[in-house]
Amino acid sequence: MVESSTGWRNEAPATADSLNLLVDLLPSLQPASELGRVASDVGGVRIDAGQHPGAFAAAAALPISGGAAITVEVLSLVPGMSISIRNTATGDLDFETEITGSAPQLLHIDLPDAAGRAILFRTANAAQAPAVLVKRLELQGADYSRYPVVDTVIRQAPFAAGIKDRLQQALLDLDVRERFSLPQGLTLAAAVADFRPTVILDLGTCTGGSAFCMALADPSVPIYTFDIETFWQTWVLPHVSTPPANITPIVADITQFDFTSLLKDAERVMIFWDAHGFEIAGRVFSHIMPLIADKPHIVFCHDVSDNRFNDTDEGRSYGGKMMFRGYAHYDANMPTTARANLGWMTTAVDQGIALNDFCYRNRMTLCSVDYEVKVTSAGRADRGALSQIYPDGLPGFDLTFFTLNETYLRHFPSR
């Protein structure tokens, strides 16, 4: 993961997104339904437990590096409020104090180890619901758990620019056409260089473009590329007789393959997911993700786009096409079938629906590469570095990503 000098922060003025982020990152000793409701308040985030007297109002859990610290500025809105910080692995109490007075109380707590932490608010009176106004919440010196793709592409822009010609030639040799783009390859290459995975899974070999770009970014990392079809033999090798040595092609049914031996000793895992269908999504979420959940990992997903960059009335129209009825129907009727839209996501692959569901259940963010690179980078002094990696302007990336390192939950479907 990328070390950040500021880590995650939630400061005034509060927005709807920051309110959700604050509550979503907090594990509670009570059921999630008892976290209560949140509402914006002038100059901060108001948290109260609604109809749950005595319940914990909120908590925040992040995997952090040793020597990190939490700074919180909070105002009690009811008498007898207290704040405590607990180790989420052991339940041990690190810190507890009453929140008193009519002015916000500023607290700075040093944390001795790398376990996650929960920040909990409660009342001494079990008949009274907690209510606080959080004006500031920062985690300093932390391992930033939501993978910052924009930092990656800016930091690795010189590296990616340096291998751009090699990646472009590889994609031309493979004749990938519209199946995989150079900007996608450059983004993955930057992620490989920055994240430094010790194992990469390429789920869906197809014409080999993604595997080649990741392999050329780091020839030392083993890459296992999977496909149920023999594309490696029938497409890749006829186009490129000597592929990168660190790629191992595996012809197998992903829904039946046991990934344990490939992942059990891996220290850092990167996955590029371009294999379609609910059955494959079920295997990823019930088998692969449990194997890597507590390791540093990042999962990039292909064929999932961000509709916020074409948000017009015309763009929202069906255009005389049928509604989306699954990938198989879409693939057979592409000219006459519309893509599916779920929130900001637009896709024609079934796993897009499963992705939204999995991320919701685990209180983590399904992130758009388009949004991270185009919007999050706005106003940054180093934004000009993007022109090195994307000299023709910022493209449509058609990529999303997620990581369970962002969340304390571990909810997996049955196999």
C-alpha positions in Angstrom: 0.0 0.0 0.0 1.0 3.6 -0.4 2.3 5.5 2.6 0.4 8.7 3.1 1.5 11.6 5.3 -2.1 12.6 5.9 -4.0 9.3 5.6 -7.8 9.4 5.5 -9.4 12.5 6.7 -12.9 13.8 7.2 -13.0 17.5 7.9 -15.7 20.3 7.9 -17.6 21.3 6.0 -19.3 17.9 5.8 -20.9 16.6 2.7 -23.3 13.7 2.2 -20.4 11.5 0.9 -18.3 12.3 3.9 -21.1 11.5 6.3 -21.5 8.1 4.6 -17.7 7.6 4.7 -17.5 8.3 8.4 -20.2 5.8 9.3 -19.3 3.2 6.8 -15.7 3.0 8.0 -16.7 2.5 11.6 -17.3 -1.0 13.1 -19.5 -1.1 16.1 -19.9 -3.5 19.0 -23.6 -3.2 18.2 -25.3 -4.6 15.0 -24.8 -2.4 12.0 -28.5 -1.5 12.1 -27.9 0.2 15.4 -25.4 2.6 14.1 -28.3 4.9 13.7 -28.6 7.8 11.3 -26.4 10.7 10.3 -27.3 14.2 9.3 -25.3 17.2 8.2 -24.8 20.0 10.7 -23.1 23.4 10.3 -19.3 23.0 10.6 -19.2 19.2 11.1 -20.8 15.8 11.0 -23.6 15.2 13.5 -23.9 11.5 14.5 -26.8 10.3 16.6 -28.2 6.9 17.4 -31.8 7.7 16.5 -34.1 5.3 18.3 -31.3 3.3 19.9 -30.7 4.6 23.4 -27.3 3.7 24.8 -26.1 2.3 21.5 -22.7 3.1 20.0 -23.3 5.9 17.5 -20.2 5.2 15.3 -16.8 3.8 15.1 -13.9 4.0 12.6 -11.7 1.1 11.6 -8.7 1.3 9.4 -5.6 -0.9 9.0 -2.9 1.4 10.1 0.9 1.3 10.4 2.6 1.3 13.8 3.3 4.8 15.1 0.2 6.3 13.6 -2.1 8.7 15.5 -5.7 9.7 15.5 -6.8 13.3 15.9 -10.5 14.0 16.6 -12.3 17.2 17.4 -15.7 16.5 18.8 -18.6 18.3 20.6 -21.0 16.4 22.8 -24.7 17.2 22.1 -26.1 15.3 25.1 -24.8 15.0 28.7 -22.6 12.1 29.7 -21.0 11.3 26.3 -17.7 9.5 26.1 -15.3 8.5 23.3 -13.2 5.4 23.3 -10.7 3.8 20.9 -10.3 0.1 20.8 -8.0 -2.4 19.0 -10.3 -4.1 16.5 -8.2 -7.3 16.6 -8.1 -7.8 20.3 -10.8 -5.5 21.6 -8.3 -3.9 24.0 -9.1 -0.4 25.1 -6.4 2.2 24.0 -8.1 5.3 25.1 -11.3 6.6 26.8 -12.4 9.9 28.0 -15.6 11.9 28.7 -16.6 14.6 26.2 -17.4 17.6 28.3 -18.0 21.3 28.0 -19.8 23.6 25.5 -16.8 23.9 23.1 -15.4 21.2 20.8 -12.8 19.0 22.5 -9.6 18.3 20.5 -8.0 15.0 21.2 -4.7 13.5 19.8 -4.1 9.8 20.5 -0.9 8.0 19.6 -1.3 4.4 18.5 1.5 1.9 19.2 0.8 -0.9 16.7 -0.5 -1.7 13.3 -3.9 -3.2 14.2 -7.1 -1.5 13.1 -8.8 0.8 15.4 -12.5 1.5 16.3 -13.6 4.9 17.5 -16.8 4.6 19.6 -19.2 7.1 21.0 -21.6 6.3 23.8 -23.6 7.7 26.7 -23.3 6.8 30.4 -27.1 6.8 30.6 -28.4 3.6 28.9 -31.7 5.3 28.4 -30.3 8.1 26.3 -29.2 8.0 22.7 -25.6 9.3 21.9 -25.3 12.4 19.8 -22.1 14.2 18.9 -20.8 16.7 16.4 -17.5 15.6 14.8 -15.7 18.6 13.5 -12.5 16.9 12.6 -11.3 13.3 12.2 -7.8 12.5 10.9 -5.6 9.4 10.8 -2.0 10.5 10.5 0.9 8.3 9.4 -1.4 5.6 8.1 -1.3 3.0 5.5 -3.9 4.5 3.1 -6.3 1.6 2.7 -8.4 2.9 -0.2 -6.0 2.4 -3.1 -5.1 5.9 -4.5 -4.9 5.2 -8.3 -4.5 8.9 -9.1 -1.4 9.0 -6.9 -0.1 5.9 -8.6 -0.4 7.1 -12.2 1.1 10.5 -11.3 4.0 9.0 -9.3 4.6 6.4 -12.0 4.0 8.6 -15.0 7.8 8.8 -16.0 8.1 5.0 -15.7 4.9 4.4 -17.7 6.0 6.9 -20.4 9.3 5.1 -20.6 7.8 1.8 -21.5 4.9 3.2 -23.5 6.4 2.3 -26.9 7.0 -1.3 -25.8 3.5 -1.7 -24.6 2.1 -0.1 -27.8 4.1 -2.5 -29.9 3.0 -5.5 -27.9 -0.6 -4.6 -28.3 -0.1 -4.1 -32.1 1.7 -7.4 -32.4 -1.2 -9.1 -30.5 -3.8 -7.4 -32.6 -5.9 -6.7 -29.6 -8.0 -4.1 -31.5 -10.8 -2.7 -29.4 -10.6 -5.5 -26.7 -7.9 -3.7 -24.7 -6.5 -0.2 -25.0 -3.1 1.4 -24.6 -4.3 3.7 -21.8 -5.6 0.7 -19.9 -2.3 -1.0 -20.3 -0.4 2.0 -19.1 -2.6 2.3 -16.1 -2.1 -1.3 -15.2 1.7 -1.0 -15.8 1.8 2.0 -13.4 -0.1 0.0 -10.8 2.3 -2.9 -11.1 5.3 -0.6 -10.7 3.7 1.2 -7.7 1.9 -1.5 -5.8 4.7 -4.1 -6.3 2.6 -7.3 -6.3 4.3 -10.6 -5.7 1.6 -12.5 -7.6 -0.7 -11.3 -10.4 -3.8 -13.1 -11.6 -5.1 -12.2 -15.1 -8.7 -13.6 -15.2 -9.5 -13.8 -18.9 -6.6 -14.2 -21.3 -8.4 -13.3 -24.5 -5.8 -11.7 -26.9 -3.2 -11.4 -24.1 -3.0 -7.6 -24.0 -3.5 -7.2 -20.2 -1.0 -10.0 -19.3 1.6 -8.5 -21.6 1.3 -5.0 -20.3 1.6 -6.1 -16.7 4.5 -8.5 -17.5 6.5 -5.8 -19.3 6.0 -3.5 -16.3 7.8 -5.9 -14.0 9.4 -9.0 -15.6 10.1 -10.5 -12.1 6.5 -10.9 -10.9 4.8 -14.2 -11.8 1.6 -13.7 -13.8 -1.0 -16.4 -14.1 -3.4 -15.8 -17.0 -6.6 -17.9 -17.1 -9.1 -18.6 -19.8 -11.4 -21.5 -20.5 -10.6 -21.2 -24.2 -7.2 -21.9 -25.8 -6.6 -18.3 -26.8 -2.9 -18.5 -25.7 -2.3 -21.2 -28.2 -4.6 -20.1 -31.0 -4.2 -16.3 -30.8 -1.3 -15.2 -28.6 1.5 -17.5 -29.8 0.7 -17.2 -33.6 1.1 -13.4 -33.1 4.0 -13.3 -30.7 6.3 -16.4 -30.8 8.3 -15.4 -27.6 5.9 -14.0 -25.0 7.3 -12.6 -21.7 8.8 -15.4 -19.6 7.0 -14.4 -16.4 3.5 -15.2 -17.9 2.1 -18.7 -17.2 -1.0 -19.4 -19.3 -3.6 -21.8 -17.7 -6.5 -23.2 -19.7 -9.1 -23.9 -17.0 -12.6 -23.3 -15.8 -12.1 -20.5 -13.3 -15.3 -21.6 -11.5 -13.7 -24.9 -10.6 -10.0 -24.0 -10.3 -8.4 -24.0 -6.8 -6.3 -20.9 -6.5 -5.0 -21.8 -3.0 -1.6 -22.9 -4.1 -1.0 -19.7 -6.2 -2.1 -17.4 -3.4 -1.3 -18.9 0.0 2.3 -17.6 0.1 1.7 -14.4 -1.9 2.6 -11.3 0.0 0.9 -8.8 -2.3 -1.7 -9.7 -4.9 -3.0 -7.8 -7.9 -5.9 -9.1 -10.0 -7.1 -8.0 -13.4 -10.6 -9.3 -13.9 -11.9 -9.6 -17.5 -13.8 -12.9 -17.3 -17.5 -12.6 -17.6 -20.6 -14.0 -15.8 -22.2 -14.5 -12.5 -20.6 -18.0 -12.0 -17.1 -16.5 -12.3 -18.1 -13.6 -10.0 -19.3 -16.2 -7.5 -15.9 -18.0 -7.6 -14.0 -14.7 -7.2 -16.1 -13.6 -4.2 -16.4 -17.0 -2.5 -13.0 -18.4 -3.1 -10.3 -16.0 -4.3 -11.2 -13.0 -2.1 -11.2 -15.0 1.1 -7.6 -16.1 0.2 -6.3 -12.5 -0.2 -8.6 -10.5 2.1 -6.0 -9.9 4.8 -3.1 -9.5 2.4 -2.4 -6.2 0.6 -4.3 -6.5 -2.7 -6.0 -4.6 -5.4 -8.6 -5.8 -8.0 -9.0 -4.0 -11.3 -12.2 -4.9 -13.3 -12.5 -4.4 -17.1 -15.7 -3.5 -19.0 -17.2 -1.4 -16.3 -17.4 2.3 -17.2 -18.4 5.6 -15.5 -21.6 7.2 -16.9 -20.9 10.5 -15.2 -18.8 11.5 -18.2 -21.7 11.1 -20.6 -24.5 12.2 -18.3 -26.8 13.8 -20.8 -30.5 13.2 -21.5 -29.5 11.6 -24.8 -26.9 9.5 -23.0 -29.6 8.2 -20.6 -31.9 7.2 -23.4 -32.4 3.6 -24.5 -32.1 4.9 -28.0 -34.8 2.5 -29.3 -32.9 -0.5 -27.9 -34.0 -3.3 -25.6 -33.1 -3.2 -21.9 -30.1 -5.1 -20.7 -31.0 -8.8 -20.0 -27.6 -10.3 -19.2 -24.3 -10.5 -21.0 -25.2 -13.5 -23.1 -28.3 -11.8 -24.5 -26.3 -8.5 -25.0 -23.5 -10.3 -26.8 -25.9 -11.9 -29.2 -28.0 -8.7 -29.7 -25.4 -6.0 -29.2 -26.7 -3.5 -31.9 -30.2 -3.6 -30.4 -29.5 -3.9 -26.7 -28.7 -1.1 -24.2 -26.1 -1.4 -21.4 -27.1 -1.6 -17.8 -26.7 1.4 -15.5 -26.3 1.0 -11.7 -25.6 4.4 -10.0 -22.5 5.8 -11.8 -21.7 2.4 -13.3 -22.6 1.5 -16.9 -21.8 -2.0 -18.1 -22.8 -4.9 -20.3 -21.2 -7.7 -18.2 -23.0 -9.6 -15.5 -20.2 -9.3 -12.9 -20.9 -5.5 -12.8 -24.1 -6.3 -10.8 -22.3 -8.7 -8.6 -19.5 -6.2 -8.0 -22.0 -3.6 -6.7 -23.6 -6.1 -4.4 -20.3 -7.4 -3.0 -19.0 -3.9 -2.3 -22.2 -2.8 -0.6 -22.2 -5.8 1.7 -18.6 -5.2 2.7 -19.0 -1.4 3.2 -16.3 -0.7 0.6 -16.0 1.6 -2.4 -16.2 0.4 -6.0 -14.0 3.0 -7.5 -13.9 4.4 -11.0 -10.5 4.9 -12.6 -12.1 7.6 -14.8 -13.3 9.6 -11.8 -10.1 9.0 -9.8 -7.8 10.2 -12.6 -10.0 13.0 -14.1 -11.7 14.5 -11.1 -9.6 13.6 -8.0 -6.5 15.0 -9.8 -8.1 18.4 -10.4 -6.3 21.3 -8.7 -3.2 19.2 -7.9 0.1 20.9 -8.6 1.5 17.7 -10.1 -1.4 17.0 -12.4 0.7 17.9 -15.4 2.5 14.5 -15.0 -0.6 12.9 -16.4 0.3 14.2 -19.8 3.4 12.0 -19.8 1.4 8.8 -19.4 -1.6 10.0 -21.4 -0.2 12.5 -24.0 -3.3 12.4 -26.1 -5.5 13.6 -23.3 -7.4 11.7 -20.6 -9.2 8.8 -22.3 -12.2 6.7 -21.2 -10.7 4.0 -19.1 -13.5 1.5 -18.8 -11.9 0.3 -15.5 -13.0 0.0 -11.9 -11.1 -1.2 -8.8 -11.7 -2.2 -5.2 -9.9 -3.7 -2.2 -11.0 -5.3 1.0 -8.1 -3.6 2.7 -10.4 -0.6 2.9 -12.9 -2.3 5.2 -13.2 -4.3 8.4 -16.0 -6.5 7.1 -15.4 -10.0 5.5 -18.7 -11.0 4.0 -18.4 -13.7 1.3 -21.1 -15.7 -0.5 -21.2 -19.5 -0.1 -19.6 -21.6 -2.8 
